[in-house]
């Protein structure tokens, strides 16, 4: 999992592509793991852009999501593997026994 900036014009395509591989993405600005998810999304976006030393300034209005890194839409996705920012999400597991 990674915290990723995604160009909103390709977000739906990215989600569908990942769903076909049984992956999901979560929009940070709508998740319930933060008291103020919109503020968290803004802070994570700013941290990623600051980390890039301005190289990702074009992503200043992009959507912050959590999910697997995807190289298919490389021109529309930015991520820093070393930056997390989102607490682990509890995922219900099926009982095996």
Backbone torsions as a table, in degrees:
resi	resn	phi	psi	omega
1	UNK	NA	148.5	178.5
2	UNK	-144.8	156.0	170.2
3	UNK	-91.1	121.5	-166.3
4	UNK	-129.5	140.6	170.0
5	UNK	-94.0	128.6	-177.5
6	UNK	-125.8	132.7	173.7
7	UNK	-60.3	121.3	-175.9
8	UNK	-60.8	-20.0	179.2
9	UNK	-71.9	-16.7	179.3
10	UNK	-117.1	3.1	-175.5
11	UNK	-59.6	-44.8	179.6
12	UNK	-61.0	-43.9	178.6
13	UNK	-63.4	-40.8	178.7
14	UNK	-62.3	-46.2	-179.9
15	UNK	-60.4	-44.1	179.3
16	UNK	-64.7	-41.7	179.0
17	UNK	-61.4	-44.3	-179.0
18	UNK	-70.8	-35.8	178.1
19	UNK	-61.5	-35.1	179.4
20	UNK	-65.5	-21.7	176.4
21	UNK	-100.8	12.7	178.6
22	UNK	65.6	35.6	173.8
23	UNK	-114.9	156.0	176.0
24	UNK	-128.7	157.8	170.7
25	UNK	-121.7	151.4	178.0
26	UNK	-121.6	126.0	174.6
27	UNK	-71.9	122.2	-178.5
28	UNK	-60.7	-38.9	-175.2
29	UNK	-69.5	-7.2	177.7
30	UNK	-121.3	-1.0	-178.0
31	UNK	-72.8	159.7	-178.3
32	UNK	-100.7	7.7	-178.2
33	UNK	-82.9	-8.3	178.0
34	UNK	-115.2	144.7	174.6
35	UNK	-62.0	-36.6	178.7
36	UNK	-131.9	85.3	-173.6
37	UNK	-63.1	-32.9	179.5
38	UNK	-67.2	-39.3	176.6
39	UNK	-65.5	-41.6	178.6
40	UNK	-61.7	-43.7	179.1
41	UNK	-60.8	-42.7	179.1
42	UNK	-62.8	-42.7	-179.2
43	UNK	-67.5	-40.5	178.9
44	UNK	-66.6	-43.5	178.2
45	UNK	-58.4	-47.9	-179.3
46	UNK	-63.1	-40.9	179.6
47	UNK	-62.7	-41.4	178.3
48	UNK	-65.1	-43.2	-179.7
49	UNK	-68.0	-40.8	177.0
50	UNK	-62.6	-43.0	179.6
51	UNK	-58.6	-36.5	-176.5
52	UNK	-76.5	-0.5	-179.1
53	UNK	55.8	39.4	175.6
54	UNK	88.5	-8.6	-179.1
55	UNK	-64.0	-25.8	-177.0
56	UNK	-105.2	20.1	-177.7
57	UNK	-54.6	-30.6	177.7
58	UNK	-61.0	-18.9	-178.3
59	UNK	-92.5	13.8	-175.4
60	UNK	-64.6	-18.4	177.6
61	UNK	-114.1	10.2	-178.2
62	UNK	-76.1	164.2	-177.8
63	UNK	-85.9	135.7	176.8
64	UNK	-93.4	122.2	179.2
65	UNK	-130.3	161.1	171.3
66	UNK	-111.2	133.0	179.9
67	UNK	170.9	-174.9	179.6
68	UNK	-70.9	150.0	174.9
69	UNK	-69.8	141.7	-177.2
70	UNK	-130.5	119.1	-179.2
71	UNK	-88.3	-9.8	-178.5
72	UNK	-61.7	-41.5	-178.9
73	UNK	-105.2	43.3	-171.7
74	UNK	-52.9	-35.3	179.9
75	UNK	-73.7	-11.2	-176.0
76	UNK	-117.8	8.6	-177.3
77	UNK	-134.6	136.2	175.8
78	UNK	-131.2	138.2	176.4
79	UNK	-153.4	156.1	173.7
80	UNK	-122.2	112.8	-175.5
81	UNK	-57.5	-27.9	-176.9
82	UNK	-84.7	-5.3	-177.5
83	UNK	-106.4	118.4	178.3
84	UNK	-91.3	-90.0	174.1
85	UNK	96.1	-22.5	-177.4
86	UNK	-120.2	129.2	178.1
87	UNK	-61.7	156.3	177.1
88	UNK	-58.0	138.3	177.8
89	UNK	-92.3	134.0	175.7
90	UNK	-76.1	122.9	-179.3
91	UNK	-115.3	121.9	178.9
92	UNK	-61.6	138.8	178.9
93	UNK	-114.8	145.1	177.1
94	UNK	-77.1	145.7	177.0
95	UNK	-73.0	135.0	-179.6
96	UNK	-95.4	-4.9	-174.5
97	UNK	-124.3	NA	NA
